[in-house]
Amino acid sequence: MNGDLSIAGFNFKNRLFLGTGKFSSNSIMKKTVEESLCEVVTVAVRRIDFSNNENIVSDLPEKIKLLPNTSGARNAEEAIRIAKLARAAGYGDWIKLEVINDSKYLFPDNYQTIKAAEVLVKLGFVVLPYINPDLTVSRAIMNAGASAIMPLGAPIGSNRGLKMKELIKIIINEIKLPIIVDAGIGCPSDACEAMEIGAAACLVDTAIATSNDPVKMAKAFVNAVNAGREAYLAGIPSQEINFARPSSPLTGFLYAQN
Amino acid sequence: MKNLETNKFYNLDHFKKLISVEDRAELENNAQLAHYLTVLNFGKTLTLYTPLYLSNYCTNGCLYCGFNKIISLKRQKLSKKEIKEEGLKIYQKGIRNILLVSGEDDINSDVEYFNTAILTLKKMFSSVAIEVKAMSLNEYKALKKNGLDCVTIYQETYSREIYKKVHPFGAKADYDFRYTSAERICEAGIRSLNLGILLGLNKWENDAVNLAEHLLYLSGKYPDTEFSVSFPRIRKNNANFNSLYDVSDIDLVKIIISFRLFMPKLGIAISTRENEDFRNSIIPLGVTKMSIGSKTHVGKDEGHEQFSISDKRDVDVFRSYLQDKAGYNPVFQAWN
């Protein structure tokens, strides 16, 4: 479909992905998912009570693509265990890989993430890894067979925006995979900015979940993501790489025959 | 809030200033900032857990504890069957995080006993924590292998002088072994460590600063451990021990706020020692975990509690309060 984001055979129109943590109630979280029309929703496997039919993921709209994440994993081994747990419990093959052993900044461990991605792809998972933006790491993850790359904009929960903008731009330019900016997006204009530089989508959790009106905020983010995407496709003049080249050479006249 | 002075985080000098705030308006300002940071890092959520007392056999002489060796009470411990039964009662209330508590007695509640308890309860509870004697590295590693994911260990007080006075005999009298257990727990790879001080043993400012310093050291050395703190106040107990120093509600509020501003991602756990109204009021200040539906005696023996419980609310009542009045999401499931 034209304009859709395509990941592992699935097409998505809505380029705002939604996290489900930190909401002040499950009912508000579910309302936010429904009314924002978000199609991809992440949930920490550690928050899913498998013994209870009524848990954090029950009652979510059927149409959504649930993306379990390995939040809590401190190394590749723990991440692989959590991914397998999610799949065994019937939550599908898609996994957002989050390997964090840094309790101060919550930076992902890129090395352990690569290791886990390599194993999980071989086990048939559709892997979307969360990383500290780094081109070399991105190449390794792409070569491992991941289906997207999710570089952080700024530390989780910091709402500090695209502190990693330059590195993310480089990854977008060099890696032929959907690049989904995740973490640190603090307001709709941050999401818009990420889309303007060519991100395929944005994942937002804290800025929506902890706002006074998550439903309204999610809709604002959707608008911002759409605006940024449209601007990117139109070619933003101030971004030199997008400036339309005239169809005729500018210095051709120097060599014209008199 | 985008201009948050992040250089003041993890700053011990700043922590000392925070706990010394006297001005009401300044305290209110700090409270607002603490609330903001907690919501940013945790959302409006509160993780709930219930303690299960396994055994009141104890060879220590801790002056402040209702289980201390010299107190005459019916000594008992739960059998494997009873552990399962008691665990099931807690599980049926919706709780998924359980904290196993025991006195220190190498004959009656040794590491094998803890192992059995953990293995039994891991089938029901996604998170099993323990609050028991200080142990060796290998012992912590063995328990971790069987599913232990969290350890609570209180230094009680960081003053060696007071520590010696209130721990006259028993293995717990060894200050250094107690102090270094935190590192062994981290070294063993246990996911989560809850440290604490017993308020009332020492001047609270001194112990708070020492606890902060201890945390700073540990979190720097073990960045992959999830840390939380507790600061219970001495309550009415069967040991008839009275606080050596007063700790007012304002003092405890300052402690909570200061720890939140010191380490924005630190867990802060409050037990049912505090009463209902006070617990309700402090939730927005930075608390991330609360026990509920607690009983501090072993089995059915109601007369012999470790300490008196103030907040006697049932899990459902507290859950309703959080959802309907406080606007907080009670989190039962937090680990798998």
Chai-1 contact restraints between the chains, C-beta under 6 A:
chainA,res_idxA,chainB,res_idxB,connection_type,confidence,min_distance_angstrom,max_distance_angstrom,comment,restraint_id
A,K22,B,G43,contact,1.0,0.0,6.0,A-B,restraint_1
A,S24,B,K44,contact,1.0,0.0,6.0,A-B,restraint_2
A,S24,B,G327,contact,1.0,0.0,6.0,A-B,restraint_3
A,S24,B,N329,contact,1.0,0.0,6.0,A-B,restraint_4
A,S25,B,N329,contact,1.0,0.0,6.0,A-B,restraint_5
A,V45,B,N336,contact,1.0,0.0,6.0,A-B,restraint_6
A,R46,B,W335,contact,1.0,0.0,6.0,A-B,restraint_7
A,R46,B,N336,contact,1.0,0.0,6.0,A-B,restraint_8
A,R47,B,Q333,contact,1.0,0.0,6.0,A-B,restraint_9
A,D49,B,Q333,contact,1.0,0.0,6.0,A-B,restraint_10
A,R74,B,D224,contact,1.0,0.0,6.0,A-B,restraint_11
A,N101,B,D224,contact,1.0,0.0,6.0,A-B,restraint_12
A,D102,B,P223,contact,1.0,0.0,6.0,A-B,restraint_13
A,S103,B,P223,contact,1.0,0.0,6.0,A-B,restraint_14
A,S103,B,E226,contact,1.0,0.0,6.0,A-B,restraint_15
A,G157,B,L40,contact,1.0,0.0,6.0,A-B,restraint_16
A,G157,B,N41,contact,1.0,0.0,6.0,A-B,restraint_17
A,A209,B,G43,contact,1.0,0.0,6.0,A-B,restraint_18
A,T210,B,V39,contact,1.0,0.0,6.0,A-B,restraint_19
A,T210,B,G43,contact,1.0,0.0,6.0,A-B,restraint_20
